[in-house]
Amino acid sequence: MNASMERRPASALAVFLAGLQAGMIAVLWMLAWLGVSAMWQRRSFWSAVNLMASVLAGNGAIRSGFASSTWSGLALYVLIYSLLGAAFAVLVRNRFTGLGTLLLGVFFSVGWYYLWFRWLGQTLMPLVWLLHAERATVFAHVIFGALMTRFPLFVEGGQGAATPDAEPAVAEAAGVSTQPDTELL
């Protein structure tokens, strides 16, 4: 096998950053689902975010709409779940098949829900534990878990990206010379 065609494993930092990016995108979709499901329940779009803001801002953060304390709830969601995506990417890397990674991501995410909202929620954030919409939040974690498993797409030189080392090998395989033509000079 040609040395230029061999794939080097991504560094831990590249995988961490890819997981961070995948987790951030996944949490934004998760929050979009929580907002839409809250509106279906005739509550404010920002209900879930305001509940999370109550962890930092207290009872006054629970409002029917967007308020200044909503930013802290949004930041808390994005911070925690982006770091979860990064941790998942570093733990999993490319050890499993696509379906295995997807299933593991969903189990990881739903397990996090039970840890965060059920076990820690009862002691650290009782308002969130009591007032969150359970079914919508569990399904939001399924969405998060499914989307965070797309971290390999964000790793530099991943499956879909062409690396500079691979271009000459592809050109040579196609029968095109990559060496400059020195006869004309």
C-alpha positions, 0 to 999 in steps of 0.5 A, a space after each residue: 500500500 502506498 504511504 500516501 494512501 494510509 490514514 493516520 488516526 486523528 489526534 485526541 485534540 482533533 477528536 475532542 474538537 469534533 465532538 465539541 462541534 457535534 455536541 453543540 449542533 446536537 444540543 441546538 436541535 435538542 433545544 429546538 425540539 424542546 421549544 416546539 414540544 413546549 409550544 404544543 403543550 401551550 407553554 412558552 418556547 423557552 420553558 426548558 431553557 428558563 427551567 435550566 436558568 433557574 439552576 443559576 438564577 433561582 426561582 425568578 428565572 421561571 418565566 413564560 417568555 424570553 428574559 435576561 436570565 434565559 441566556 444563562 439557561 441557554 449557555 448552561 445547556 450549550 456548555 454541558 451538552 457540548 462537553 458531553 459530545 466531546 467526551 463521547 467522541 473521545 471515548 468512542 472515536 472510531 471503535 464501533 460501526 456506524 450503527 453501533 456508534 448510533 446506538 451507543 450515542 442514544 444510550 449514552 444520552 438517555 443515560 445522561 438524562 437519567 443521571 442529570 434530571 433524575 438523580 442529580 436533579 432531585 438534590 441540586 435542581 429540584 425545580 427542574 426535576 419537578 417542572 420539566 416535561 419528561 417525555 419531551 425531554 427524554 425524546 430530546 435526549 434521543 435526538 441529541 444522542 443520534 446527532 452527536 454521533 456525527 462527530 467523525 464528519 467534523 474530524 480534520 481529514 475525516 471520511 468525506 474530506 480530501 487530504 492533501 496527501 491523498 490527492 497525488 495518490 488519486 491522480 496517480 491511480 487515474 494515470 495522471 502525472 503529478 510531477 511538474 513537466 521540466 522539459 518545457 522549462 
